[in-house]
Amino acid sequence: MPTAHNEAKIGEITKTVIMPGDPLRAQYIAENFLENIKLVNQVRGMYAYTGTYQGKKITIMASGMGMPSMGIYSYELFKFYDVENIIRIGSCGAYHPQLKLFDIVLAHQVYCEGNYALTFNHDNCHLVEASQSLNQLIKETAQNTNRSIYCGNTVCLDAFDPYMPNFDQFLKRLPDDLNPYTGEMEAFSLFYNAHYFHKKAACLMTVVDAGTQSATSQERVSALNDMIKLALDSALGLKD
């Protein structure tokens, strides 16, 4: 049944959900990549659309920004809507020197300093892994469609890193063996909820900040198309 944050009826959300952060990006994906779309949620402006992609029904739903927002929406999708797979798609900052603007990165493990797991589940957990089988499917899809992606660890942040007054101090606090490729703000709570419910989750990211280079607001829409297509093509390999 609908929740306080989601008015979709049972059956209107598919087993696999592609999840950008921005509601307008969800709208963009639905209108440009899906057919026969239906808006199934607009509570709090957090749009969810269900439509077909190459004949397969799929839902695109926004998560909002930050771990608490992703935590709420992914929890409800897994628990109340019986969603089996969530692929987060979003933007990230590059921490690895080989990454450049618009490279695509698939998260392996996600580390956070915050206490999402402790608050939610009395679990002093700060490192969580993506679903290996889902990641493998995405890697195989990338290879089969001639897309180049990186796979590495990421940091999930409680604060937007470009605004940190001393970013180097933050980096020094990270575990020595983490070797992060990227920084973003939602994947930890998604992955933790997936483990909690024994479901599958993955996180694809496009680099929009790399060193002194940053994508424009317009580029942050159009330059994500390759990642969006990779997520959708990967979803074709998942069971309904």
Kinemage of the C-alpha trace (Angstrom):
@kinemage 1
@onewidth
@group {chain A} dominant
@subgroup {mainchain}
@vectorlist {calphas} color= white
{ca met a 1} P 0.000 0.000 0.000
{ca pro a 2} L 1.156 3.623 -0.368
{ca thr a 3} L 3.502 5.025 2.286
{ca ala a 4} L 3.876 8.513 3.723
{ca his a 5} L 6.456 9.220 1.004
{ca asn a 6} L 5.183 7.211 -1.960
{ca glu a 7} L 1.652 7.214 -3.376
{ca ala a 8} L 2.264 4.462 -5.962
{ca lys a 9} L -0.061 1.493 -5.745
{ca ile a 10} L 1.318 -2.009 -5.319
{ca gly a 11} L 2.158 -3.302 -8.769
{ca glu a 12} L 2.892 0.141 -10.226
{ca ile a 13} L 6.593 -0.114 -9.321
{ca thr a 14} L 8.648 -2.810 -11.016
{ca lys a 15} L 11.091 -5.300 -9.478
{ca thr a 16} L 14.008 -3.258 -10.816
{ca val a 17} L 14.282 0.479 -10.148
{ca ile a 18} L 16.777 2.880 -11.729
{ca met a 19} L 17.361 5.598 -9.150
{ca pro a 20} L 18.845 9.022 -9.894
{ca gly a 21} L 19.004 11.580 -7.125
{ca asp a 22} L 17.367 14.479 -8.954
{ca pro a 23} L 13.590 14.257 -9.582
{ca leu a 24} L 14.046 16.226 -12.810
{ca arg a 25} L 16.611 13.679 -13.965
{ca ala a 26} L 14.049 10.954 -13.325
{ca gln a 27} L 11.618 12.907 -15.491
{ca tyr a 28} L 14.291 13.387 -18.162
{ca ile a 29} L 15.063 9.652 -18.276
{ca ala a 30} L 11.414 8.665 -18.431
{ca glu a 31} L 10.576 11.146 -21.204
{ca asn a 32} L 13.670 10.427 -23.315
{ca phe a 33} L 14.334 6.704 -22.852
{ca leu a 34} L 11.041 5.023 -21.913
{ca glu a 35} L 7.778 4.441 -23.736
{ca asn a 36} L 4.236 4.291 -22.352
{ca ile a 37} L 5.289 6.164 -19.220
{ca lys a 38} L 3.056 6.708 -16.214
{ca leu a 39} L 3.817 9.031 -13.311
{ca val a 40} L 3.182 6.820 -10.264
{ca asn a 41} L 4.540 9.074 -7.501
{ca gln a 42} L 4.925 12.803 -7.018
{ca val a 43} L 4.714 13.088 -3.217
{ca arg a 44} L 7.239 15.725 -2.068
{ca gly a 45} L 8.149 16.152 -5.742
{ca met a 46} L 10.054 12.853 -5.710
{ca tyr a 47} L 8.946 11.666 -9.122
{ca ala a 48} L 8.606 7.995 -10.019
{ca tyr a 49} L 7.731 6.855 -13.523
{ca thr a 50} L 6.996 3.371 -14.794
{ca gly a 51} L 7.267 2.645 -18.508
{ca thr a 52} L 8.874 0.260 -20.965
{ca tyr a 53} L 12.440 0.120 -22.244
{ca gln a 54} L 12.896 -2.148 -25.255
{ca gly a 55} L 9.695 -3.866 -24.215
{ca lys a 56} L 10.645 -4.362 -20.558
{ca lys a 57} L 8.683 -2.577 -17.839
{ca ile a 58} L 10.922 -0.562 -15.565
{ca thr a 59} L 10.568 2.143 -12.925
{ca ile a 60} L 12.677 5.294 -12.685
{ca met a 61} L 12.449 6.962 -9.267
{ca ala a 62} L 14.362 9.812 -7.660
{ca ser a 63} L 16.019 9.363 -4.270
{ca gly a 64} L 16.751 12.960 -3.323
{ca met a 65} L 20.139 14.049 -1.998
{ca gly a 66} L 22.035 12.425 0.852
{ca met a 67} L 21.975 9.164 2.769
{ca pro a 68} L 18.851 9.880 4.873
{ca ser a 69} L 16.727 10.536 1.799
{ca met a 70} L 18.082 7.517 -0.087
{ca gly a 71} L 17.654 5.488 3.095
{ca ile a 72} L 13.945 6.288 3.311
{ca tyr a 73} L 13.084 5.664 -0.340
{ca ser a 74} L 15.171 2.525 -0.810
{ca tyr a 75} L 13.829 1.087 2.482
{ca glu a 76} L 10.245 1.586 1.335
{ca leu a 77} L 10.919 0.192 -2.133
{ca phe a 78} L 12.538 -2.956 -0.733
{ca lys a 79} L 10.083 -3.497 2.139
{ca phe a 80} L 6.689 -2.292 0.902
{ca tyr a 81} L 6.979 -2.495 -2.892
{ca asp a 82} L 8.926 -5.774 -3.072
{ca val a 83} L 11.631 -4.260 -5.277
{ca glu a 84} L 14.499 -6.696 -5.857
{ca asn a 85} L 17.118 -4.526 -7.590
{ca ile a 86} L 18.026 -0.849 -7.338
{ca ile a 87} L 20.663 0.683 -9.589
{ca arg a 88} L 21.621 4.137 -8.392
{ca ile a 89} L 22.814 6.459 -11.151
{ca gly a 90} L 24.334 9.780 -10.258
{ca ser a 91} L 27.200 12.219 -10.425
{ca cys a 92} L 30.427 12.087 -8.432
{ca gly a 93} L 33.720 13.774 -7.804
{ca ala a 94} L 36.946 12.083 -8.879
{ca tyr a 95} L 39.413 11.104 -6.144
{ca his a 96} L 41.614 8.909 -8.348
{ca pro a 97} L 44.108 10.778 -10.556
{ca gln a 98} L 43.397 8.696 -13.673
{ca leu a 99} L 39.716 9.692 -13.739
{ca lys a 100} L 38.602 12.532 -15.998
{ca leu a 101} L 35.343 14.373 -16.618
{ca phe a 102} L 32.454 12.141 -17.730
{ca asp a 103} L 34.192 8.829 -16.985
{ca ile a 104} L 31.780 6.201 -15.653
{ca val a 105} L 32.564 4.465 -12.364
{ca leu a 106} L 30.882 1.408 -10.844
{ca ala a 107} L 31.121 1.333 -7.048
{ca his a 108} L 32.597 -1.761 -5.411
{ca gln a 109} L 32.705 -0.948 -1.691
{ca val a 110} L 31.337 2.235 -0.138
{ca tyr a 111} L 32.785 3.808 2.998
{ca cys a 112} L 31.180 6.492 5.146
{ca glu a 113} L 32.201 8.207 8.352
{ca gly a 114} L 28.580 8.717 9.331
{ca asn a 115} L 26.323 6.616 11.527
{ca tyr a 116} L 23.490 5.584 9.233
{ca ala a 117} L 23.923 1.899 10.128
{ca leu a 118} L 24.260 2.641 13.839
{ca thr a 119} L 21.170 4.841 13.923
{ca phe a 120} L 19.059 2.532 11.779
{ca asn a 121} L 20.165 -0.879 13.026
{ca his a 122} L 22.491 -0.413 16.042
{ca asp a 123} L 25.309 -1.597 13.781
{ca asn a 124} L 28.703 0.110 13.956
{ca cys a 125} L 29.245 -0.421 10.225
{ca his a 126} L 31.091 2.022 7.970
{ca leu a 127} L 31.954 -0.114 4.929
{ca val a 128} L 29.460 -1.977 2.762
{ca glu a 129} L 29.723 -3.751 -0.590
{ca ala a 130} L 27.597 -3.605 -3.725
{ca ser a 131} L 25.758 -6.726 -4.833
{ca gln a 132} L 28.406 -8.773 -6.615
{ca ser a 133} L 26.011 -10.423 -9.074
{ca leu a 134} L 24.467 -7.094 -10.066
{ca asn a 135} L 27.890 -5.505 -10.487
{ca gln a 136} L 28.975 -8.438 -12.635
{ca leu a 137} L 25.932 -8.010 -14.862
{ca ile a 138} L 26.699 -4.301 -15.297
{ca lys a 139} L 30.349 -5.053 -16.149
{ca glu a 140} L 29.307 -7.652 -18.727
{ca thr a 141} L 26.743 -5.268 -20.211
{ca ala a 142} L 29.382 -2.542 -20.488
{ca gln a 143} L 31.742 -4.938 -22.232
{ca asn a 144} L 29.051 -6.225 -24.597
{ca thr a 145} L 28.019 -2.692 -25.556
{ca asn a 146} L 31.599 -1.379 -25.927
{ca arg a 147} L 31.413 0.992 -22.976
{ca ser a 148} L 34.453 1.757 -20.858
{ca ile a 149} L 33.897 1.858 -17.092
{ca tyr a 150} L 36.050 1.896 -13.985
{ca cys a 151} L 35.280 -0.182 -10.907
{ca gly a 152} L 36.527 0.946 -7.516
{ca asn a 153} L 35.676 1.984 -3.982
{ca thr a 154} L 33.840 5.186 -3.219
{ca val a 155} L 33.306 7.466 -0.236
{ca cys a 156} L 29.770 8.412 0.764
{ca leu a 157} L 29.762 11.887 2.269
{ca asp a 158} L 27.673 13.730 4.849
{ca ala a 159} L 28.887 17.058 3.437
{ca phe a 160} L 29.448 18.220 -0.142
{ca asp a 161} L 33.199 17.870 -0.534
{ca pro a 162} L 33.843 21.010 -2.642
{ca tyr a 163} L 32.519 23.033 0.309
{ca met a 164} L 34.853 21.441 2.896
{ca pro a 165} L 37.261 24.071 4.296
{ca asn a 166} L 40.005 21.446 4.679
{ca phe a 167} L 39.479 18.592 2.234
{ca asp a 168} L 42.998 17.205 2.796
{ca gln a 169} L 42.226 16.567 6.475
{ca phe a 170} L 39.173 14.572 5.431
{ca leu a 171} L 41.250 12.450 3.067
{ca lys a 172} L 43.765 11.712 5.839
{ca arg a 173} L 40.977 10.239 7.996
{ca leu a 174} L 40.016 7.648 5.383
{ca pro a 175} L 41.211 4.051 5.884
{ca asp a 176} L 44.679 3.508 4.410
{ca asp a 177} L 43.589 0.582 2.252
{ca leu a 178} L 40.394 2.159 0.889
{ca asn a 179} L 41.947 3.718 -2.250
{ca pro a 180} L 38.750 5.597 -3.165
{ca tyr a 181} L 38.000 6.371 -6.790
{ca thr a 182} L 35.110 8.747 -6.166
{ca gly a 183} L 33.026 10.645 -3.652
{ca glu a 184} L 29.211 10.800 -3.665
{ca met a 185} L 26.389 11.100 -1.110
{ca glu a 186} L 23.821 8.283 -1.342
{ca ala a 187} L 25.286 4.827 -1.983
{ca phe a 188} L 26.035 3.762 1.600
{ca ser a 189} L 22.443 3.793 2.837
{ca leu a 190} L 21.277 2.121 -0.385
{ca phe a 191} L 23.819 -0.694 -0.075
{ca tyr a 192} L 23.174 -1.114 3.634
{ca asn a 193} L 19.413 -1.396 3.112
{ca ala a 194} L 19.955 -3.895 0.315
{ca his a 195} L 22.051 -6.094 2.621
{ca tyr a 196} L 19.482 -5.724 5.402
{ca phe a 197} L 16.644 -6.914 3.156
{ca his a 198} L 18.754 -9.457 1.214
{ca lys a 199} L 18.146 -7.531 -2.005
{ca lys a 200} L 20.522 -6.252 -4.710
{ca ala a 201} L 21.941 -2.773 -5.206
{ca ala a 202} L 24.554 -1.149 -7.412
{ca cys a 203} L 25.803 2.378 -7.976
{ca leu a 204} L 26.891 3.822 -11.314
{ca met a 205} L 28.422 7.296 -11.310
{ca thr a 206} L 29.547 9.801 -13.912
{ca val a 207} L 32.452 12.075 -12.974
{ca val a 208} L 31.371 15.733 -13.014
{ca asp a 209} L 34.200 17.142 -10.882
{ca ala a 210} L 37.811 16.187 -11.586
{ca gly a 211} L 40.559 18.307 -10.079
{ca thr a 212} L 40.013 21.878 -11.221
{ca gln a 213} L 37.504 20.837 -13.916
{ca ser a 214} L 33.768 20.790 -13.332
{ca ala a 215} L 30.864 20.048 -15.647
{ca thr a 216} L 28.340 22.786 -16.280
{ca ser a 217} L 24.749 22.382 -15.129
{ca gln a 218} L 23.718 21.660 -18.730
{ca glu a 219} L 26.498 19.092 -19.166
{ca arg a 220} L 25.402 17.392 -15.943
{ca val a 221} L 22.190 16.486 -17.778
{ca ser a 222} L 23.331 15.597 -21.294
{ca ala a 223} L 26.681 14.006 -20.381
{ca leu a 224} L 25.016 11.343 -18.221
{ca asn a 225} L 23.238 9.683 -21.146
{ca asp a 226} L 25.846 6.954 -21.591
{ca met a 227} L 25.561 5.954 -17.920
{ca ile a 228} L 21.758 6.051 -18.115
{ca lys a 229} L 21.792 3.757 -21.151
{ca leu a 230} L 24.196 1.380 -19.421
{ca ala a 231} L 21.888 1.106 -16.404
{ca leu a 232} L 18.847 0.530 -18.613
{ca asp a 233} L 20.626 -2.015 -20.792
{ca ser a 234} L 21.790 -3.832 -17.663
{ca ala a 235} L 18.213 -3.936 -16.358
{ca leu a 236} L 17.218 -5.917 -19.433
{ca gly a 237} L 19.220 -8.828 -18.020
{ca leu a 238} L 17.292 -8.903 -14.723
{ca lys a 239} L 14.226 -11.018 -14.076
{ca asp a 240} L 10.865 -9.305 -13.679
